[in-house]
């Protein structure tokens, strides 16, 4: 078996996930502004035209689905950071443990962290796929009705660009969760080998990540406290 990677142990995942979540939140804020602008330009009515109707539908679907999903992602990372801190703080306490007890405790904790990462990776992947669908519909809409009002076409262009940037942020955030899941899977595999030296080393290094996760927790909690994303400006 190859030597385990150290990226999990040096707490880089805490920073990557925190930064990725913030980038996702900020990109959503920007895209929201253009979604509301598209709705303003694409007023419903008998003379609205097919592009206006399509643009309005795209904006409404985005407002209905994406901001709640991003808010849920923020809450999920907040919960995960709390879980990580609690487990690793407990592991770092000076309690006498046999190798077997340490192995069992570490194994149970790693499985909880791994399943949590897998669940959150699923949430991030679902958001990325949903954004891909939104982006495809917007681009299809943009190709039609060349005689549509200039203001509407400009708003649609800006909305499409902002959605592309949001898609980039969502992809990066999903990759951060993938990296976390891969590291935890690798660590669990090493733990299954039952090497007492590795178990002790891992317990020590996991406990050293608490500060990084505490910082991530503070940053993500601030995002949650900024308020609802879907409110009209």
N, C-alpha and C positions, 0 to 999 in steps of 0.2 A: 504494500500500500504506500503511495507517495506521502511525503511529509505534509502535514496539514497547513493550509494557508493561514496567514496571520491577520488578514484584513478584518475578520470578525473580532479578533481579540484586541486590535488597536482601536476599536470603536468607530472605524470609518463609516460603518453602515448607519450609525445613529445620525451622523452629520449628513450623509448622502440622502437619507430618507427625509430628514427635516428640511433640507434645502429643496429637495424635489417636491415635497408637499407644498411648500411656500410658493415655488414657481408655478405649480398647478393652480393654486388659489389665486395668485395675481393674474395669471393668464385668463382665468375664468372671469375675474372682475372686468378685465378689458373687453373680453368677448361679450359680456353682458351689456355693456354700453352700446355696442353696435347692434346687438339683437333688439334692444329697445328702439334704436334709431330706425332699423328696418321696419319694425312694426309701425312706427310713426309715418314712414314714407309709404308703406304698403297698406293704405287705408282700404278697408272693405267697402264694396259698393258695386252698383251695376256697371260702372265704367272702369273698374279697377284693372281688368285685363288678367290673363293667365299668369304672367310673371309676378304680379303683385300678390295674387292668391297663393302661388307657390312659395314666394318669399315669406309671406305671413305665416304659412304653415311651418316652414323650416324654423323660423324664429320662435314660434310658440312651442314647438317640440323641444327645441334647445332649452328654453326657459323652464319647461315642465320637467325635463329629465336630467340635464347635466348639473345645474347648481346643487340640487339635492344629493346627487351622487358624489360630488366633490365634498360637500359638507359631511357626508357619511365617511368619506375617506379620511378627512381630518379627525373625526371622532374615533375612527378605528386606529389610526396611528397614535392618538393620544392614549387610548386604552392599552395599546401594545407597549408603549414606552413605560407606562405605569407597571405593567406586568413584568417587563424586563428588570426594572429597578427593584421591584419587590423580591424577585427571585434571586437576583445577584447580590443584593444587600444581605439576604439571609445566608447565601453561600459564603459570604465573606466574614461572617461572625465566627469568633474563635470557639467553636464547639468541637469537642472530641468525637471523631468519627472513625470507624474502621474503614478499610478500603472498600469492603462490600457495601457499607452504608453510603459512602460517598458515591460509589458507582451507581447505586440505585437512585439516590437523590438527584444526581446529575442527569441520569437517563430520563427520569420522569420530567424534570424541568426542561430538558432539551426538547422532548417530544411536545410539550405544551407550547414552547416557543416556535417550534417547527410548524405545528398545525396552525398556530396563529398567523405565521408568515404566509403559509399556503392559502389561508382564507383571504388574507389581505391582498395577496397576489391575484387571486381570483377577482376581487373587487376592482383592482387597478386594470386588469386585462379587460374586464367588461366595460369599463369606462373608455378605454382606448378603442375597442371595437365599436362602441356606440358613437364615438366621435367620428370614426371613419365613415359610418353610415351617414351621419349629418353632413359631413364634408362632401361626400359623393352626391347627395341630393342637392346641395347648394350649387355645386359645379354644373350639374345637369340643368338646374333652373337658369343659371347665368347664361347658358348658350342660347336660350330662346328669346323671342320677342325683342328684336333689336330696336324697335321703336318705343320702348318703354321710357318713362321719364328718367332724365339724367340723374336726378337726385336719388331715385330708387336704385339705379344701376351702380352708382358710386357707393351707396350704403351697403349694397350686396357685396361689392368688391371688398370693402373694408371688413365686413362681417366674415367673408370667406378667408381673408388673410388672417384675421384674429383667430378664427377657428383652426387654421393651419398651425399657428403658433401654439395654440392650446393643445393640439394633437401632439406636437413635438414635446411639450412638457409632460403630457400624459404618458407618452412612450418612455421618456427618461425615468419617470416615477415607477412605471411598471418594471423597467430593467433594474432599478434599485431594489425592488422587492424580490426580483428573480435572484439577484446576487445574494441577498440575505438568505433566501430559501436554500440556495445551493451551498452556502457556507454551513448552515445548520445541518443540512443533510450529510455533508462531509464529516462534520464534527460528531454527529450521531453514529456514523459508520465507524469512526475511530474509537468512539466510546464502547461500541459493541465488542471491540477486540479485547477489552478488559485489562488494558495496561495500567497498573496503579500509578506509574509516573505521569502518564498522560492525563489521568483523571485529576491528580493533584494540580498539575500545571493548568489544566483547563478551568478548574474551580477558581484558582488564583486570578487568572487573566479575565475571566468573566466578571469577577467582583470589581476589577479595575475599570470596567466600562460604565459603572453606575453614573459617574459624573457626566460623561458624554450623553447618556440617555436622559439625565436630569436636565441638561441644557436643551436637548431636543424637545422634551416635554414642555418646557417653558415657552419655547418658540411656537410649538403647535397650539398650546393653550391660548396664546395671544391671537393666533389666527381665528380660533373658534370665537373668541370674545369680540372680534371685529364686527360680528353680526351676520344677519342673513344675506346670502348672495343674490337672491332672486328679487329683491325689492326694487321697484322702479325708481330711478333717480329723480 
